[in-house]
């Protein structure tokens, strides 16, 4: 989710048509269920909660604890958790996880 938010945020900063960018993503290895469920919501700033950023942070923390116990380093999971933690600090923890786009799109956050 955070990766998609960054990609769309970069596209927005470059003035790209985000609908077209999502179509391109859908035809490449970037295609995912997250693209299908969250892409348009990120663009429209529709973050009605289905799975909150607070829950995403909690679950990311559990995954990181399990990874540490297994001797693994998961830098992408760490970065994602930091984004969800930042949403919580900013009072956006009850937004849907797609609300992470509020941290990456230009002029938001």
KOLFIFI-696650 format. One record per residue: residue in one letter; x, z, y of N, C-alpha, C in turn. Coordinates in pm, whole numbers. Each point is the difference from the previous one (the first is absolute). Layout:
REM residues N
[rec 'A'; [X; Z; Y]; [X; Z; Y]; [X; Z; Y]] ...
***
This chain:
REM residues 109
[rec 'X'; [83; 0; -119]; [-83; 0; 119]; [87; 0; 125]] [rec 'X'; [101; 86; 1]; [89; 5; 117]; [76; -130; 17]] [rec 'X'; [40; -62; -111]; [70; -129; 8]; [-87; -108; 59]] [rec 'X'; [-127; -5; -39]; [-93; -97; 56]; [-20; 27; 149]] [rec 'X'; [-14; 127; 37]; [-17; 34; 142]; [120; -46; 82]] [rec 'X'; [119; 14; -55]; [119; -45; 72]; [2; -152; 13]] [rec 'X'; [-33; -70; -108]; [-2; -147; 5]; [-101; -52; 100]] [rec 'X'; [-120; 57; -1]; [-103; -44; 95]; [34; 43; 142]] [rec 'X'; [60; 119; 13]; [42; 45; 133]; [106; -92; 59]] [rec 'X'; [94; -43; -82]; [101; -95; 46]; [-65; -132; 37]] [rec 'X'; [-92; -47; -84]; [-71; -124; 32]; [-74; 9; 132]] [rec 'X'; [-65; 115; 23]; [-71; 19; 127]; [97; -1; 118]] [rec 'X'; [114; 66; -17]; [100; 4; 108]; [54; -139; 32]] [rec 'X'; [3; -87; -102]; [49; -137; 20]; [-109; -96; 45]] [rec 'X'; [-122; 52; 13]; [-111; -83; 46]; [-58; -91; -107]] [rec 'X'; [25; 31; -127]; [-52; -84; -108]; [-148; 27; -22]] [rec 'X'; [-69; -99; -53]; [-140; 15; -40]; [0; 86; -127]] [rec 'X'; [-56; 120; 10]; [9; 93; -113]; [-86; -42; -118]] [rec 'X'; [-110; -70; 25]; [-79; -53; -110]; [79; -101; -80]] [rec 'X'; [69; -89; 71]; [83; -100; -67]; [116; 68; -73]] [rec 'X'; [60; 101; 62]; [110; 71; -63]; [-46; 65; -131]] [rec 'X'; [-119; 57; 1]; [-53; 60; -122]; [-25; -105; -108]] [rec 'X'; [-44; -120; 41]; [-17; -109; -96]; [134; -39; -62]] [rec 'X'; [104; -5; 83]; [134; -31; -52]; [44; 109; -98]] [rec 'X'; [-17; 126; 39]; [36; 110; -89]; [-72; -14; -134]] [rec 'X'; [-128; -38; 5]; [-81; -9; -122]; [50; -108; -96]] [rec 'X'; [77; -95; 51]; [51; -110; -83]; [143; 24; -47]] [rec 'X'; [53; 118; 29]; [139; 30; -34]; [8; 129; -82]] [rec 'X'; [119; 44; -24]; [22; 126; -69]; [-49; 120; 79]] [rec 'X'; [-36; -19; 126]; [-54; 109; 82]; [-147; 25; -28]] [rec 'X'; [-62; -84; -83]; [-141; 20; -33]; [-17; 131; -76]] [rec 'X'; [-104; 73; 35]; [-23; 129; -66]; [-143; 45; 24]] [rec 'X'; [-40; 99; -74]; [-131; 61; 21]; [-5; 64; 139]] [rec 'X'; [110; 55; 45]; [5; 60; 134]; [-27; -106; 106]] [rec 'X'; [56; -119; -16]; [-27; -109; 94]; [-149; -29; 3]] [rec 'X'; [-61; -7; -118]; [-143; -30; -9]; [-86; 109; 64]] [rec 'X'; [35; 126; -22]; [-86; 109; 46]; [33; 49; 141]] [rec 'X'; [125; -13; 45]; [40; 62; 126]; [43; -96; 110]] [rec 'X'; [34; -123; -34]; [53; -92; 101]; [-91; -19; 119]] [rec 'X'; [-124; -37; -25]; [-94; -21; 111]; [-29; 130; 73]] [rec 'X'; [-7; 111; -74]; [-25; 129; 64]; [113; 37; 95]] [rec 'X'; [123; -29; -39]; [114; 29; 87]; [-10; -80; 129]] [rec 'X'; [-34; -127; -12]; [-12; -85; 117]; [-114; 47; 91]] [rec 'X'; [-114; 35; -60]; [-120; 38; 76]; [0; 147; 42]] [rec 'X'; [99; 75; -44]; [8; 144; 27]; [-121; 74; -59]] [rec 'X'; [-45; -46; -115]; [-111; 62; -72]; [60; 87; -109]] [rec 'X'; [12; 128; 27]; [67; 91; -93]; [-97; 104; -56]] [rec 'X'; [-123; -46; -27]; [-96; 88; -67]; [64; 51; -128]] [rec 'X'; [-12; 129; -23]; [79; 62; -106]; [-57; -21; -140]] [rec 'X'; [83; -62; -82]; [-24; -8; -144]; [106; 83; -73]] [rec 'X'; [121; 1; 52]; [110; 81; -53]; [86; 37; 120]] [rec 'X'; [-7; 125; 39]; [61; 42; 127]; [152; -3; -2]] [rec 'X'; [54; -12; 120]; [145; 8; 16]; [52; 136; -46]] [rec 'X'; [-79; 105; 22]; [41; 133; -46]; [13; 4; -152]] [rec 'X'; [-96; -61; -70]; [10; -6; -146]; [117; -89; -44]] [rec 'X'; [22; -110; 71]; [112; -88; -33]; [132; 75; 17]] [rec 'X'; [10; 82; 104]; [120; 80; 20]; [19; 99; -114]] [rec 'X'; [-109; 69; -36]; [7; 97; -110]; [45; -68; -129]] [rec 'X'; [-64; -112; -33]; [35; -69; -124]; [142; -55; 3]] [rec 'X'; [43; -47; 117]; [138; -47; 14]; [97; 115; -24]] [rec 'X'; [-35; 118; 51]; [84; 117; -22]; [11; 37; -147]] [rec 'X'; [-112; -9; -71]; [2; 28; -144]; [90; -101; -71]] [rec 'X'; [-15; -127; 34]; [84; -103; -62]; [147; 24; 29]] [rec 'X'; [31; 40; 122]; [140; 25; 36]; [55; 121; -75]] [rec 'X'; [-82; 104; -17]; [44; 117; -77]; [28; -39; -146]] [rec 'X'; [-88; -81; -57]; [20; -46; -138]; [126; -86; -11]] [rec 'X'; [21; -85; 99]; [119; -86; 0]; [126; 84; 8]] [rec 'X'; [-2; 100; 87]; [118; 87; 13]; [28; 71; -133]] [rec 'X'; [-105; 48; -65]; [17; 68; -129]; [57; -94; -105]] [rec 'X'; [-29; -129; 13]; [50; -100; -94]; [135; -56; 42]] [rec 'X'; [52; 48; 113]; [130; -46; 47]; [-4; -136; 68]] [rec 'X'; [-117; -36; 53]; [-15; -131; 66]; [-4; 15; 151]] [rec 'X'; [47; -101; 69]; [-6; -11; 145]; [-100; -109; 34]] [rec 'X'; [-105; 33; 74]; [-103; -98; 36]; [-11; -12; 152]] [rec 'X'; [92; -74; 63]; [2; -7; 146]; [-126; -62; 61]] [rec 'X'; [-62; -95; -66]; [-124; -57; 55]; [-113; 102; -2]] [rec 'X'; [-9; 77; -106]; [-102; 105; -7]; [25; 105; 108]] [rec 'X'; [127; 33; 23]; [35; 96; 105]; [-42; -52; 138]] [rec 'X'; [29; -126; 26]; [-35; -59; 130]; [-152; -6; 18]] [rec 'X'; [-70; -34; -107]; [-146; -6; 7]; [-58; 138; 27]] [rec 'X'; [49; 101; -69]; [-49; 136; 23]; [24; 42; 145]] [rec 'X'; [115; -35; 55]; [27; 34; 140]; [-102; -64; 93]] [rec 'X'; [-42; -123; -30]; [-101; -66; 83]; [-133; 75; -8]] [rec 'X'; [-42; 37; -121]; [-125; 74; -15]; [11; 138; 63]] [rec 'X'; [115; 65; -11]; [20; 129; 66]; [-10; -14; 152]] [rec 'X'; [52; -109; 54]; [-9; -24; 144]; [-146; -17; 41]] [rec 'X'; [-78; -69; -83]; [-143; -14; 30]; [-66; 138; 9]] [rec 'X'; [36; 89; -92]; [-58; 135; 0]; [38; 72; 129]] [rec 'X'; [127; -5; 39]; [47; 65; 123]; [-76; -54; 122]] [rec 'X'; [-30; -130; -1]; [-70; -62; 112]; [-151; 20; -6]] [rec 'X'; [-48; 77; -97]; [-143; 25; -12]; [-76; -114; -65]] [rec 'X'; [70; -86; -72]; [-62; -115; -64]; [-2; 12; -153]] [rec 'X'; [20; 119; -51]; [10; 21; -144]; [-129; -25; -76]] [rec 'X'; [-114; 8; 68]; [-128; -23; -68]; [-43; -146; 7]] [rec 'X'; [79; -84; 66]; [-27; -144; -5]; [34; -51; -139]] [rec 'X'; [-57; -114; -35]; [38; -66; -125]; [149; -30; 4]] [rec 'X'; [59; -13; -117]; [143; -33; -9]; [35; -126; 77]] [rec 'X'; [-97; -91; 18]; [25; -122; 78]; [32; 32; 146]] [rec 'X'; [-34; 121; 43]; [30; 42; 137]; [148; 6; 30]] [rec 'X'; [84; -12; -103]; [145; -5; 23]; [34; -117; 93]] [rec 'X'; [-89; -98; 7]; [20; -113; 92]; [3; 47; 145]] [rec 'X'; [-61; 113; 29]; [1; 52; 137]; [142; 38; 43]] [rec 'X'; [89; 15; -96]; [140; 32; 31]; [88; -123; 12]] [rec 'X'; [-50; -116; -45]; [87; -118; -8]; [-43; -116; 87]] [rec 'X'; [-127; -6; 38]; [-44; -111; 84]; [40; 26; 145]] [rec 'X'; [38; -104; 73]; [38; 20; 140]; [-118; 52; 81]] [rec 'X'; [28; 92; 91]; [-103; 54; 88]; [-88; 106; -64]] [rec 'X'; [31; 41; -121]; [-76; 105; -68]; [90; 121; -18]] [rec 'X'; [-62; 109; -40]; [77; 120; -38]; [38; 83; 117]] 
***
